[in-house]
Amino acid sequence: MERDIEVAELRGLLKDRRPSLVLCFGQFSFEFALHARLEAEKCPQRWTVRSVKTLAKQFEETIPTIQPDSVNVLPLLHAIAARQFRHCHKEFSGGQGNYFEYVGKEIALVLIKHRTHPSFSNLAWM
């Protein structure tokens, strides 16, 4: 299957480059990166479809646990959803009501916290 080949290719890139932070825009890219982070034999056959609410929960659980020596996969909303739908701001804003301000602040805090760590100079964007 073509998707399996692409996941394997990303898996190889993650192993070779070891980015500290992989920002995933949308639920598909997040699931794709999660599969690539796993070893092929541990990768589930089924893919999880996540809602805005579950992506928000995953973001809130992941952001405080980011470690510079690990490959950290962080879910964000796809630009279209984030710009056009109010419920996205409500569900994915940490109670602040503005998705962009919330995630921007949270990511900035992580980058500031780890700014002197050498591996944070190697960020990946999906």
Backbone as JSON, one array per atom type, in Angstrom:
{
  "sequence": "MERDIEVAELRGLLKDRRPSLVLCFGQFSFEFALHARLEAEKCPQRWTVRSVKTLAKQFEETIPTIQPDSVNVLPLLHAIAARQFRHCHKEFSGGQGNYFEYVGKEIALVLIKHRTHPSFSNLAWM",
  "N": [[0.85, -1.18, 0.0], [0.54, 2.22, -0.81], [0.46, 4.23, 1.16], [1.69, 2.98, 3.35], [4.3, 2.79, 2.42], [4.96, 5.5, 2.31], [4.72, 6.18, 5.02], [6.79, 4.61, 6.03], [8.92, 5.91, 4.8], [8.83, 8.44, 6.05], [9.29, 7.54, 8.65], [11.93, 6.7, 8.44], [13.16, 9.2, 7.97], [12.59, 10.51, 10.39], [14.07, 8.94, 12.14], [16.67, 9.35, 11.16], [17.06, 12.16, 11.26], [16.02, 13.02, 13.7], [14.12, 15.08, 14.77], [13.16, 17.41, 17.28], [10.66, 18.44, 17.57], [7.7, 17.89, 15.93], [5.38, 19.42, 14.12], [2.07, 18.95, 13.41], [-0.35, 19.59, 11.09], [-3.59, 19.19, 11.19], [-5.74, 16.29, 11.5], [-5.11, 14.03, 9.94], [-2.36, 14.3, 9.23], [-1.28, 14.25, 11.77], [-1.94, 11.64, 12.68], [-0.54, 10.23, 10.74], [2.13, 10.94, 11.35], [2.29, 9.87, 13.94], [2.11, 7.13, 13.37], [4.45, 6.84, 11.88], [6.34, 7.3, 13.8], [6.35, 5.01, 15.31], [7.76, 1.69, 15.45], [7.74, -0.43, 12.6], [6.62, -3.02, 12.99], [5.13, -2.62, 15.28], [3.19, -0.92, 14.61], [-0.18, -0.01, 14.39], [-2.75, -1.47, 12.34], [-5.1, -0.14, 11.78], [-6.24, 3.21, 11.4], [-6.72, 6.0, 13.46], [-9.47, 8.16, 13.63], [-9.67, 11.41, 14.5], [-11.4, 13.88, 16.39], [-11.88, 17.47, 16.63], [-11.99, 17.99, 19.33], [-10.67, 15.72, 20.44], [-8.14, 16.04, 19.31], [-7.42, 18.42, 20.55], [-7.31, 17.58, 23.2], [-5.18, 15.77, 23.02], [-3.14, 17.58, 22.31], [-3.05, 19.14, 24.67], [-2.22, 17.19, 26.48], [0.25, 16.47, 25.46], [1.91, 18.78, 25.21], [3.0, 19.62, 27.82], [4.8, 17.57, 28.23], [6.88, 17.55, 26.48], [10.09, 16.74, 25.44], [13.39, 17.64, 24.7], [15.21, 15.7, 23.72], [13.74, 13.78, 22.48], [11.56, 12.61, 19.82], [8.96, 14.56, 19.39], [5.57, 14.65, 18.76], [3.22, 16.89, 17.78], [-0.13, 17.78, 17.72], [-1.94, 20.01, 15.65], [-4.53, 22.21, 14.44], [-5.88, 21.95, 11.15], [-5.46, 24.57, 8.83], [-7.79, 25.54, 7.52], [-9.94, 24.63, 9.11], [-9.28, 25.87, 11.52], [-9.5, 28.58, 10.89], [-12.13, 28.97, 10.01], [-14.19, 27.88, 11.62], [-16.01, 28.39, 14.46], [-16.43, 26.62, 16.59], [-14.04, 25.25, 16.69], [-12.27, 27.07, 17.82], [-13.41, 27.25, 20.31], [-13.25, 24.58, 21.31], [-10.52, 24.02, 21.15], [-8.72, 25.69, 22.66], [-7.85, 25.86, 25.21], [-9.66, 26.94, 26.97], [-9.49, 29.64, 26.51], [-10.64, 30.72, 24.25], [-9.52, 31.56, 21.83], [-7.98, 29.96, 19.4], [-5.54, 30.38, 17.94], [-4.03, 32.2, 19.5], [-3.8, 30.71, 21.86], [-2.43, 28.19, 21.12], [-0.15, 29.29, 20.0], [1.03, 30.64, 22.17], [1.49, 28.46, 23.93], [3.26, 26.81, 22.44], [5.34, 28.64, 22.09], [6.2, 28.93, 24.74], [7.29, 26.37, 25.21], [9.36, 26.36, 23.31], [10.92, 28.49, 24.27], [11.57, 27.5, 26.8], [13.25, 25.37, 26.13], [15.22, 26.56, 24.62], [18.03, 26.64, 24.61], [18.84, 24.11, 24.11], [20.53, 21.97, 21.94], [19.17, 20.28, 20.09], [16.8, 21.5, 19.49], [17.14, 23.1, 17.38], [16.53, 21.8, 15.16], [13.85, 21.54, 13.84], [10.77, 20.1, 12.64], [8.23, 20.48, 10.17], [4.97, 19.66, 9.25]],
  "CA": [[0.0, 0.0, 0.0], [1.34, 3.43, -0.96], [0.55, 4.94, 2.45], [2.69, 2.28, 4.16], [5.61, 3.18, 1.9], [5.2, 6.88, 2.74], [4.95, 6.14, 6.47], [8.14, 4.08, 6.21], [9.87, 6.96, 4.41], [8.87, 9.41, 7.14], [9.92, 6.86, 9.78], [13.38, 6.8, 8.21], [13.58, 10.6, 8.17], [12.55, 10.81, 11.82], [15.21, 8.24, 12.76], [17.92, 9.98, 10.72], [17.19, 13.58, 11.64], [15.62, 13.14, 15.11], [13.63, 16.42, 15.14], [12.58, 17.46, 18.62], [9.25, 18.83, 17.52], [7.04, 17.73, 14.64], [4.07, 20.06, 14.18], [1.18, 18.3, 12.44], [-1.53, 20.41, 10.83], [-4.73, 18.36, 10.85], [-5.75, 14.98, 12.12], [-4.44, 13.02, 9.12], [-0.91, 14.41, 9.36], [-0.96, 13.81, 13.13], [-1.99, 10.17, 12.69], [0.57, 9.8, 9.87], [3.37, 11.08, 12.11], [2.27, 8.89, 15.03], [2.45, 5.82, 12.79], [5.85, 6.86, 11.47], [7.18, 7.28, 15.0], [6.38, 3.63, 15.8], [8.43, 0.68, 14.64], [6.79, -0.99, 11.64], [5.91, -4.17, 13.54], [4.27, -2.17, 16.36], [2.25, 0.04, 14.04], [-1.51, -0.6, 14.21], [-3.26, -1.49, 10.98], [-6.18, 0.84, 11.66], [-5.91, 4.59, 11.71], [-7.73, 6.63, 14.31], [-10.01, 9.43, 13.18], [-9.79, 12.25, 15.7], [-12.19, 15.1, 16.29], [-11.21, 18.66, 17.15], [-11.9, 17.81, 20.78], [-9.63, 14.76, 20.79], [-6.85, 16.66, 18.98], [-7.15, 19.39, 21.61], [-6.9, 16.81, 24.39], [-3.83, 15.26, 22.73], [-2.25, 18.74, 22.41], [-2.92, 19.5, 26.09], [-1.45, 16.14, 27.15], [1.6, 16.39, 24.9], [2.7, 20.01, 25.36], [3.84, 19.68, 29.02], [5.72, 16.44, 28.31], [7.88, 17.64, 25.4], [11.49, 16.62, 25.84], [14.21, 17.94, 23.52], [15.94, 14.55, 23.21], [12.78, 12.85, 21.89], [10.77, 13.09, 18.69], [7.66, 14.93, 19.94], [4.59, 14.9, 17.7], [2.23, 17.8, 18.36], [-1.24, 18.03, 16.79], [-2.54, 21.33, 15.5], [-5.66, 22.15, 13.52], [-5.68, 22.33, 9.77], [-5.72, 26.01, 8.72], [-9.17, 25.81, 7.14], [-10.79, 24.44, 10.29], [-8.94, 26.87, 12.54], [-9.93, 29.91, 10.47], [-13.53, 29.11, 9.61], [-15.21, 27.3, 12.48], [-15.94, 28.88, 15.84], [-16.33, 25.53, 17.55], [-12.63, 24.91, 16.8], [-11.69, 27.98, 18.81], [-13.97, 26.89, 21.61], [-12.77, 23.27, 21.74], [-9.06, 23.88, 21.09], [-8.12, 26.96, 23.07], [-7.54, 25.83, 26.64], [-10.62, 27.8, 27.66], [-9.22, 31.05, 26.21], [-11.52, 31.17, 23.19], [-8.82, 31.86, 20.59], [-7.07, 28.86, 19.07], [-4.23, 30.85, 17.51], [-3.32, 32.75, 20.66], [-3.52, 29.62, 22.8], [-1.37, 27.3, 20.68], [1.06, 30.1, 19.83], [1.63, 30.86, 23.49], [1.97, 27.18, 24.47], [4.45, 26.4, 21.69], [6.41, 29.59, 22.42], [6.72, 28.58, 26.07], [8.14, 25.19, 25.05], [10.58, 26.77, 22.6], [11.71, 29.31, 25.2], [12.07, 26.61, 27.85], [14.32, 24.5, 25.6], [15.92, 27.33, 23.59], [19.47, 26.41, 24.58], [19.12, 22.71, 23.79], [20.94, 21.92, 20.53], [18.26, 19.57, 19.2], [15.66, 22.33, 19.13], [17.45, 23.82, 16.15], [16.17, 20.89, 14.07], [12.39, 21.36, 13.91], [10.11, 19.6, 11.42], [6.87, 21.01, 9.96], [4.22, 18.82, 8.31]],
  "C": [[0.9, 1.25, 0.0], [1.52, 4.18, 0.36], [1.61, 4.3, 3.34], [4.11, 2.64, 3.72], [5.95, 4.6, 2.37], [5.44, 6.97, 4.24], [6.36, 5.65, 6.75], [9.19, 5.13, 5.84], [9.98, 8.02, 5.5], [9.54, 8.8, 8.37], [11.45, 6.95, 9.65], [13.9, 8.21, 8.42], [13.6, 10.95, 9.65], [13.71, 10.15, 12.55], [16.53, 8.93, 12.42], [18.11, 11.37, 11.3], [16.82, 13.87, 13.08], [15.15, 14.56, 15.47], [12.98, 16.38, 16.52], [11.09, 17.73, 18.58], [8.74, 18.7, 16.09], [5.65, 18.31, 14.8], [3.22, 19.5, 13.05], [-0.1, 19.11, 12.3], [-2.66, 19.53, 10.31], [-4.59, 16.96, 11.39], [-5.05, 13.92, 11.27], [-2.93, 13.1, 9.28], [-0.45, 13.99, 10.75], [-0.92, 12.29, 13.2], [-0.83, 9.61, 11.87], [1.89, 9.84, 10.65], [3.43, 10.11, 13.28], [2.64, 7.5, 14.52], [3.93, 5.77, 12.41], [6.79, 6.79, 12.67], [7.31, 5.88, 15.58], [7.21, 2.75, 14.89], [7.37, 0.0, 13.77], [5.98, -2.14, 12.24], [4.97, -3.8, 14.69], [3.17, -1.23, 15.88], [0.88, -0.61, 13.84], [-1.96, -0.51, 12.76], [-4.32, -0.41, 10.75], [-5.67, 2.22, 12.03], [-7.05, 5.19, 12.51], [-8.17, 7.94, 13.68], [-10.3, 10.25, 14.42], [-10.63, 13.49, 15.4], [-11.35, 16.28, 16.78], [-10.99, 18.51, 18.65], [-10.78, 16.83, 21.17], [-8.23, 15.26, 20.4], [-6.45, 17.66, 20.06], [-6.66, 18.68, 22.87], [-5.48, 16.28, 24.21], [-2.8, 16.39, 22.82], [-1.98, 19.06, 23.88], [-2.11, 18.46, 26.86], [0.01, 16.12, 26.71], [2.46, 17.59, 25.26], [3.53, 20.04, 26.65], [4.89, 18.57, 29.09], [6.82, 16.49, 27.25], [9.29, 17.65, 25.98], [12.37, 16.81, 24.61], [14.95, 16.74, 22.93], [15.04, 13.5, 22.57], [12.16, 13.46, 20.64], [9.36, 13.31, 19.24], [6.72, 15.31, 18.81], [3.44, 15.69, 18.31], [1.12, 18.09, 17.35], [-1.7, 19.48, 16.82], [-3.72, 21.18, 14.53], [-5.21, 22.52, 12.11], [-6.12, 23.79, 9.63], [-7.18, 26.33, 8.39], [-10.1, 25.69, 8.34], [-10.53, 25.54, 11.31], [-9.45, 28.26, 12.17], [-11.44, 30.05, 10.36], [-14.56, 28.66, 10.63], [-15.02, 27.72, 13.93], [-15.79, 27.76, 16.86], [-14.88, 25.07, 17.72], [-11.94, 25.79, 17.84], [-12.15, 27.61, 20.2], [-13.35, 25.6, 22.15], [-11.25, 23.21, 21.91], [-8.4, 25.2, 21.47], [-7.77, 26.99, 24.55], [-8.45, 26.74, 27.44], [-10.45, 29.29, 27.36], [-10.09, 31.6, 25.08], [-10.84, 31.52, 21.88], [-7.74, 30.81, 20.36], [-5.66, 29.36, 18.79], [-3.41, 31.41, 18.66], [-2.9, 31.64, 21.62], [-2.35, 28.76, 22.34], [-0.06, 28.06, 20.47], [1.78, 30.3, 21.14], [2.23, 29.56, 24.04], [3.24, 26.71, 23.76], [5.61, 27.33, 22.0], [7.02, 29.27, 23.78], [7.64, 27.36, 26.02], [9.45, 25.57, 24.38], [11.49, 27.61, 23.49], [12.35, 28.43, 26.27], [13.29, 25.82, 27.37], [15.22, 25.23, 24.61], [17.42, 27.06, 23.52], [19.84, 24.97, 24.23], [19.42, 22.6, 22.3], [19.93, 21.24, 19.6], [17.04, 20.4, 18.82], [15.97, 23.22, 17.93], [17.03, 23.01, 14.93], [14.68, 20.57, 14.14], [11.83, 20.87, 12.58], [8.68, 20.14, 11.37], [6.19, 20.14, 8.94], [2.96, 19.53, 7.9]]
}
